[in-house]
């Protein structure tokens, strides 16, 4: 079986479930293609006694036929038994199958694509709730694992269930794409050996989604890979965008409109600004919509400095979505050489800056480690000052430290050492001055530059920059 890369925290949660003396009901949710099924199968391969995967858009009769085939597989039988008449009967069969095994050892029952099993008027969910509450929850050797990509359904019916599963989950895992470290490990495990700048470039275009990274080929540069996957007619990522959102969300057009609004505004939007930009209604439905996008890892709320969560700034944090909307959606150019042409344009320069910033925000722990403040209590926030005269300023990453220092992080992407010239040096000093004046902080301000290859020491950087963080620091485990 393919090696499970990274996922240290997730493996710990699943291992704790295995060691638990009580029954466990755990849910794994997250976007499509992120490796939920692979995680469950890898950690529980020795304990897995039954696995059922829902079929997209299938009716109850078709799902029940799939169940009978899964029971036959579990029994090692060549003959498929008659499909149960309904889900109540199906769960009774599952109980009869599992009970003798559970008397002897720990066992896992796995429902994949759980929302798809609950087809219209099928009675699946109520039958599952009864199965768990009346029998499965009393079996100390049993783990029931459920997975689902359909975020709307998983959040409403499982994570925040108001019905029979209310407060029944014992553990939950929100599975996110790989970090840079995990991405590098994964590529090496597939015998793809490229330098970190190339890995970072690939990550900026498609994120750390294992299913996308699996498509990379040995001996291919980052530019060649992006060309093939994004700009040829059969490239996986040329048409993935619409499928991605429609498979995850009911009424996906509203989710896509929020993602597009945030792609147009890389500095981010508040909740009220999103409502105005997308013509949404203020209320519970918008709150759920944002929760679904956050839960699936597409957008991230950033807490503003000295303000509360209600004033959070939302940013698009899915690299592939940003790349698709910027370069693929309305691209007339296709075929070999498309990306190398696009990567010499001004739109490439602005995109690469925003994409790199987003990656840095996901690797804040690495930045703290590089700054030597991992052990210092730190509050992470963003800050922006937008006066009516237009002379505003923004800091995307502030590390407010208990040691009486605020690290003001500036993130810059370049293919060589980054040079701070006279104009940019003055801009940075202005930003620090405005921040000190508006925040009224008495703490020391340390400017930290986060770049790919570090900054070139010159008259404008000396005395201004206190700390440097490089691309290599972002790859730390």
Secondary structure, DSSP 8 states (H G I E B T S, - for coil): -----S-HHHHHHHHHHHH-SS-EEEEEE-STTSSHHHHHHHHTTTTEEEEEE--TT--HHHHHHHHHHHHHHHHT-SS-----SSHHHHHHHHHHHHHHHHTTS-EEEEEESHHHHS-TT--HHHHHHHHHHHTGGG-TTEEEEEEES-HHHIIIIIIT-SSTTTTT-SEEEE-----HHHHHHHHHHTT----HHHHHHHHHHHTT-HHHHTT--TT--HHHHHHHHHHSTT-GGGSHHHHHHHHH-TTHHHHHHHHHHHHH-TT-EEHHHHHHHHT--SSHHHHHHHHHHHHTTSEEEE-BTTS-GGG-EEEE--HHHHHIIIIITT----STTHHHHHTTSHHHHHHHHHHHHHHHHHTHHHHHHHHT-TTS-EEEEEEEE--TTS--EEEEEEEEETTSEEEEEEEE--SS-B---HHHHHHHHHHHHHHHHHH---SEEEEEEEESS-B---TTTTTT--EEE-HHHHT--
